[in-house]
Amino acid sequence: MNLVDEAGERDTSDDEKRHAMPLPLLAEELSKEQKRGWEREINSMRKNTARSASRRQSSISMLSIAVITFALWSCVINTAAQAAEAGKDVGTATNLPRILVLATGGTIAGQADPRASGAYKSGQITAEQLVQSVPGLDKLASLSAEQISSIGSQDMNDKVWFALARRIQQAVDKNEADGVVVTHGTDTLEETAFFLDNVLHGDKPVVIVGSMRPATAVSADGPGNLYEAVQVAADPRSRGRGVMAVLNDKIEGARSVTKTNTTSIETFNSPNGGPIGYVDTAGGIRFMAQVSGLKRMTYELPTNEQLPRVEIVYAHANMDAITIEDAISHGAKGIVLAGVGDGNTSKQALDALEMAAKKGIIVVRSTRVRSGFVTRNVEVDDDKNGFVVSEDLSPQKARVLTQLLIASGVTAPAELQRAFTATW
């Protein structure tokens, strides 16, 4: 083995060795050779000058040689320094993960409004401005930023959802990025996260992030949240975990995360599952479990650029059938009940839902209670009525899944129930 190595070294030309050298070492090696060549030239000039000129002429020539030597050496030093710096920059750039930031608006891009104390307008700051405003973000990743929309998330709609999903999928399919961060308003952040989690293919990290305070607030939480979102998206351990929400030092899964407070920065929680990890600038990222390895069910986007109409009906005391009948009259293909307790409601409302199911309208029982599961056939005869239960999905997430299932042609109650159960 040693003999082969030694022979290989003897056969390797000087040019090949230089070709394999890093830029800083190559510059240093070239500088050494240039120095030796110039020294030979200078010695030759000295001898010729001594033979053919007087002492005065020799002095002048020696001065000229010294000036030339100094100039050439300055050039060599500058060349070597530039080569070394170029090598350092290229190495840094190629080692950083590529993160695509897609902005949709929201409070995180909001600016103060003079109409009242604490008032602001959502979606006023661009994707590029958001990225540039966070110190140290460029040390985490090689960033690119694009604007998908500039709206408050209360105005989130199918058009923006589809544009967002297609751009992320394109970036994944064409290997344009190692991870994606979506900036978003907090009001419907959980719905967008759950939608994307059910339509995106691949295992590259997708992180959705927002803030409870606008960018112009004295104690804005957006910069810190965005920094940590990029940190999570750039981490190889984030692959295969589906869409994640990162806010307030916590990593939440798209399926369970929900907004629990109207204004507090400690608003996003996962009542039935807890956070999947934690992140901070000092301790880094800590995931609570390994990637499961289970393949998630995903759905294709409908070709008509629109999700089917599915309404949420909120149960309450003294409830009648009017809201259910209204949903049917306006062409709802599905109705999600935000029921009391274990997904229940009044007899009048249940009778109306049973009639809706007989007409082929999908009926899903969920609950207005923040945590817990809705169980089949306990308080309500789901098998008899043709109802589906949402398990622990909130009404808003049950609506999203029902839309995707109807769009995919899944309408039989048994198949729908299997799809809901499979999300857990």
N, C-alpha and C positions, 0 to 999 in steps of 0.2 A: 504493500500500500504506500509506504514512504517513497519507494523507488518511482512509482507512478506519479506521485505528487512532485518529486524533484524533477523528473523528466518534463512534466507539464510546465513547471516553472521555467526550465531552460528554453522550452519552445515558445513561451509566451513573449511576444514582441513588446518593446517599450511603448509603442502606440496603443496596443491592446490594454496594457496596464493603466495608461493614462485614461483611456476610455472608461475604465471601471471605477476610476477615482471619483469621490464626491467633489463638488465644485470648489470648496475652500482648499482641499488638499491639492487639487489639480492646479489651482492658481499659485499655490506655494511652490509646487514642483516646477512650474513654468518660470517662476521668478528666479529660482536657483539656476536653471539653465541659462536664462537671459543674463544673469549676473556673470556666470563663467564666460559667456561669449563676449560680453562687453569688456571684461577684464583683459581677455586676449587682444581685443581690438585696441584698447587703451595702451597696452604694453607695446604693441606694434607701432602705434603712432608715436610713442615716446622715442623708440629707437630711430625711426625715420627722421624725427625732428632733430635729434641729437646729431645725426650725421650731416644733415643738409642745411642747418641754420645756425646762426650765431646764438650767443647766450641770451641776448635780448629777445630774439625771435622765439627761442625756446621757452622763455618765460611767458611770452604772450600765448604761445601754443598750449603750454601747460595750464594756463588760466582758462583757456577755451575748453580744454578737455575737462577740467574740473566742473565748469558750468554745464557742459553736455552731460557729464556723469550724474550730476545732481538732478537735472531735469528728467533724465531717463529713469533714475531710481524713484523719483516722485511718481512717475507714471506707473511703474511696476507696483508700488505700494497701493496706489489708488485702485488699480485693476484687481489686485488680490482682495482688497477690502470689499469692493463691489461684488466680486464673485462669491465671497463668503456670505455677504448679506443676502444675495440672491438665493443662494442655497438654503439659507435659514428660512426665508419667506416661503419658498416653494414647499419645503418640508412641513411647515406649520399648516399651510393651506390644504395640502393633500391629506393630512392626518385628521382634520376636523370632520365630523359627520355633517351631512348636508340636510338642513332643515328648511322646509317650505312653510312660511307663515301665511295663512289665508284669513283675511279680515272680513267680518260681516257687519261691524258697527258695535252697538251696545254701549253700556256705561264705561267700559274700559277705554273707549275712544271718545268719551264725552267731554264737553267743555262747559264751564260755568255759564249760567243764564241769570241776568240781573233781575228777573221777575220776582225772585224770593231767595231768602237765605238757604243755601244748599241746593238750589235749583240748578239744573243742567240740561243740555241737549245731547242726546246720544249720537254716536257715529260721526263726530265732527273731525276726528283725527285719522289720518290715513294709515295704511299698513306700514309704509316706510317710516313715517314719523314715530309710530309706536315702537318699532324695532330700534330706531336710532336713539330713542329716549331712555333706553335701559342700559346703564353702565355695565360693561363686562359681558354683554350678550354675545359679542363677536368672538369672545374667547371660548365660548362653549361650542359654537357650530359655525359653519359656513352658511349664512342666511340669505334667503331670497323671500320677498314679500309681494303679495298680490291682493288686490281689493276685489272681493266677491260682491259685497253690498255695503251700504252705509245706513243701516236701519237700527232702531231699537228692537229688541227681540220680541216685544209684544206684537210686532208686525211680521214676524217670521212666517214664511209661506212655502208652498210646494216649489215655486220657481227657484227660490234661493236654495232650498234643500237639494233639488236636482242638480243645480249648477255646482254646488259644493261637493256633492257626492261624485259627480263626473270628473271634476278637477282633481280630487284626491285620488280617484282610481286611475286616472291618466298618469299622475305623478308616480304612482306605485308601479303600474304596468311598464312604463318607459324608463324606470329606474332614475327618475329625475331627483329623487330625494331619499334619504334614509329614514325620515320621519316627517310628520306633518303636525303643525300646531294651528288650531282654529281659534281666533278671538271672537267672542260672542257675548251678547247680553245675557244676564243671569235669569231673566223671567222665564224663558223657554229653553234655557241651555240643556236641561235634562232631556227634553223631547228631541232636540237636534242630536244629542249624543246617542240616544237610543235608536233613532232613525238611522244614523250613519253606521252604528254597530250592526244593524240588520241588513244593510245593503252593500257594505264594502267587502271586497275579497282581498286576501293577503294577510300577512302577519306583521307588516311594518307598523310602528307605533303611530297612533293618531290621538292627539291630546287636544281637548277643548278647554278653553280658559276664559275667564271673565273677571269682573271686579264689582264690588258693591259701591265703590266711590269713583267719581269721574277722575280723569287724568289731571284736572286742574285743582283737585282738592288738596288741602294742606297735608293730609295723611293718606294719600292715594294708595290703595292696595294693588292696583293694576301692575305697576312695574315689577314688584316682587313676585306676583302670581305668574306674569309672563316669563320672567327669568326661570322660575321653577318648572314651568311647562316645557320650555326649551330643554332644560336639564333632563327632564323625564323622557322627552321625545328622542333625545340624542343618546340615551343609555341603551346598550344592546339588550339588557335584561327586560326592557319594555316590550320587546317583540312578542307577538302571540297572545297579548292580553286584551285584545279588542280595543274599542274606543275608551279612553280614560278622561276624567275631568280632574284638573289640578287647580286647587284654590286653597289658600290659607294653610299651606304646608301639608296638605293631605292629597292623596291620590284615591279617587273614587271610581268604581266601575260604572259603566254607562247604564247597566240594567237596574241598579239599586239606588243611584244617587238621586237626591231630590232637594229642592230648596225649602228650608224649614223656618226661615225668619225673613221678615219683610225688608229689614235694613241692616242687620248686623253682618259684619264680615265673616262671622262664624255661622254661616247659613247653610252650607251644603253638607249633607250627611247621608248615610246609607242605613236607614233604620233596621232593616232585616239582615244586613250582611256586614256592616261596618266598612271602614276604608280598606282598600287593597294594599295601601302603602303610605309611607310618609316621606317628605322631602324637605330638606333645609340646606342652606348654604354651608353650614358647619359640618353636619353629619352626613351629607349626601342623601342617597336614595335608599330606602329600606322597604322592600316588598314583604308582605306578610305571608306569602306562599309562593311556591314555584308555579310556573306556567302549567296549566292542567293538561295540555296536549289534546284536549277534546276538540273536535271540529265543530265550529259554530254553524248553525243554519243561517244562510243568507238568502235574500230575495232580490230578484231583478227589478229594476225601475220600470214602471209601465211606459209603453211607447207613446201614449197620448199626453205625456208630460203632466199628468194630474193624478192625484190619489183619490180613491172613491170617497164619497161623503159619508162620514161616520160622526154621529153626534154623541155628546156626553149629557146625560140627564142626571141632575143632582137630587137625591132623595132628601125629604124633610118631613116634619110632622104635618099631618093633615094634607098629604099629597094626593092629588087626583091624577087623571090620565092626560091632561091638556098638553103638557110639554112633550109627552111621548107621541101623541097624535099629531102634534105640530111637526115633529121631526119626520114622521112618516110622510106627511103631506108635502114636505119640502124635498122629498126624494132621497132620504137617508138610506144607505145600503147596510148600515149597521148602527146599533145603539149600544153605548156603554153606560151601564148604570153605576153611578157613584153612590152606592147604597149605604144605609146605616148599618152599623155593626158588621156582621158577617155577609155583607152584600145584599141586605134585605131591603124591602120597601113596603108600602101600603098594599092592601088587597086590590084596590082600584088600579094602581100602577102595575102590579104584577099581572093582572088580567090583560091590561093593554100590551104589556111586553109579550105575553103568550100569544096574543093575536098577531103581533108584529112578526114573531118567529114563524107562525103558520103561513104568513105571506112571503116568506123567504128572506126576511131581514135578519141579519146576524145580531143576536142579543148576547152581550157579555156582562156578567155580574162582577163588579169591582166594589171597592169600599171607599167611603170618604174618610175613614180612619187612617191615621198616618202609618201604622205598622200592623203586621199580622197578615195571615193568609185567608183568602176566601175559599171555603171548602164546598165540595159538591154534595148535593142531596141531603144536607143537614137541616137547614131551615127552609129550604126551597127544593122542590122536586125538579131538579135540572133535567134529568133524563126524560121525564114526562113532557116538560115544557120546551125541550130542545134548546136549552140555554148552555152557555159556556161560562166557566169561571176563570178569573184572571190570575189565579194563584196569588202572588203578592205584588203583582204589577199595579201601579197606581192607575187611576182612570185615564190620565193623559197618556201614559205609556201603553195601556191596553188599547187605547184608540189608535195609536200609531201602528201597533202590530196587527190589529184588525184591518186597517187600511191596506197594509202590505199583503196580508193573506187573501183578502178579497181580490186585490189586483192580480194576485198570482193564481186565481181560480180556485182557491181553497174555501169552500163554503159549507161543507158538511159538518155538523156539530162535533162529531167524533174526531174528525181530522183537525178541526180548529182547536179542540181541547188538547190534542197531542202536541200541537205546535206551541200552545201556551205553556204546557208543562215542560217542553224541551228547552225553554229559555232559562230554566233554573240550573 
